[in-house]
């Protein structure tokens, strides 16, 4: 009977404990939160299955304790998985950076040759009822090409 009075306090303490585990960046918080949620659900289910005592008098207590322990364990597992993923990302980044450095040493791509352009002056003229002012017309005589290294 005394345990039933403290159900809300125990649930609050377990919830706050799970939230305190969620420190760091948002992705770590998501990983820890997901791990805590899965752990709490699994712990609550296992707590409901274990020995409930005479007429199920300990079932609620077992569910709450299972949820709390599962949330904390799940938070630690979520954090461990997140840390492992972060290490893998860092290792991949460093490998990519090393591969880029090696490819730059191997040789850079050839440069582009400037196109050859010819400018032609067109005199002002009147065509029908239209006046066209004098202007330059630019003609590409040789297009851009790769230069040999």
Buried (B, 14 or more C-beta within 10 A) or exposed (E): EEEEEEEEEBEEEBBEBBBEBBEEEEEBBEBBBBBBBBBBBBBBEBBBEEEBEEEEEBBBBBBBBBBBBBBBBBBBBBBEBBEEEBEEEEEEEEEEEEEEEEEEEEEEEEEEEEEEEEEEEEEEEEEEEEEEEEEEEEEEEEEEEEEEE
